Amino acid sequence: MREKVIAARRQKIHELILPEPNRGHFEELPDYLKEGITVHFAKRFADVAKVLF
């Protein structure tokens, strides 16, 4: 998870959609990595569609 968030920050991506089971891994990251990133956790595709459309 750490590498994915770092890569997103490098590419100036400020909004991520992650699978719900990864919530714990994301929350364990240091605050300086999570700062400025909005995360949406999705359980199913319908959750992803709500964010995209």
DRENDO-1510 file (C-alpha; in Angstrom, 1 decimal, always signed):
<recs>
REC; n; res; u; v; w
REC; 1; MET; +0.0; +0.0; +0.0 .
REC; 2; ARG; +2.8; +2.4; +0.9 .
REC; 3; GLU; +4.4; +2.1; -2.6 .
REC; 4; LYS; +1.0; +2.7; -4.3 .
REC; 5; VAL; +0.3; +5.8; -2.3 .
REC; 6; ILE; +3.8; +7.2; -3.0 .
REC; 7; ALA; +3.4; +6.5; -6.7 .
REC; 8; ALA; +0.0; +8.3; -6.7 .
REC; 9; ARG; +1.6; +11.3; -5.0 .
REC; 10; ARG; +4.4; +11.4; -7.5 .
REC; 11; GLN; +1.9; +11.5; -10.3 .
REC; 12; LYS; -0.1; +14.3; -8.6 .
REC; 13; ILE; -3.1; +12.0; -8.0 .
REC; 14; HIS; -5.0; +13.3; -5.0 .
REC; 15; GLU; -8.0; +11.0; -5.0 .
REC; 16; LEU; -7.9; +7.2; -4.7 .
REC; 17; ILE; -10.4; +4.4; -4.8 .
REC; 18; LEU; -9.2; +1.4; -2.8 .
REC; 19; PRO; -10.8; -1.9; -1.9 .
REC; 20; GLU; -12.5; -1.9; +1.5 .
REC; 21; PRO; -10.2; -4.8; +2.7 .
REC; 22; ASN; -7.2; -2.4; +2.3 .
REC; 23; ARG; -8.6; +0.2; +4.7 .
REC; 24; GLY; -6.5; -1.1; +7.6 .
REC; 25; HIS; -3.3; -1.0; +5.5 .
REC; 26; PHE; -4.0; +2.5; +4.4 .
REC; 27; GLU; -4.8; +3.7; +7.9 .
REC; 28; GLU; -1.5; +2.3; +9.2 .
REC; 29; LEU; +0.5; +4.6; +6.9 .
REC; 30; PRO; +2.2; +7.7; +8.4 .
REC; 31; ASP; +0.1; +10.9; +8.2 .
REC; 32; TYR; +2.6; +12.6; +6.0 .
REC; 33; LEU; +1.8; +10.1; +3.2 .
REC; 34; LYS; -1.9; +10.4; +3.6 .
REC; 35; GLU; -1.9; +14.2; +3.7 .
REC; 36; GLY; -3.7; +15.7; +0.8 .
REC; 37; ILE; -5.2; +12.5; -0.5 .
REC; 38; THR; -8.9; +11.7; -0.5 .
REC; 39; VAL; -9.6; +8.0; -0.3 .
REC; 40; HIS; -12.8; +6.2; -1.2 .
REC; 41; PHE; -13.1; +2.6; +0.0 .
REC; 42; ALA; -15.2; +0.4; -2.2 .
REC; 43; LYS; -16.9; -2.9; -1.4 .
REC; 44; ARG; -18.4; -3.4; -4.8 .
REC; 45; PHE; -18.4; -1.8; -8.2 .
REC; 46; ALA; -21.5; +0.2; -7.4 .
REC; 47; ASP; -19.4; +2.1; -4.8 .
REC; 48; VAL; -16.7; +2.8; -7.5 .
REC; 49; ALA; -19.4; +4.1; -9.9 .
REC; 50; LYS; -20.7; +6.5; -7.3 .
REC; 51; VAL; -17.3; +8.1; -7.1 .
REC; 52; LEU; -16.7; +8.1; -10.9 .
REC; 53; PHE; -20.0; +9.4; -12.1 .
</recs>
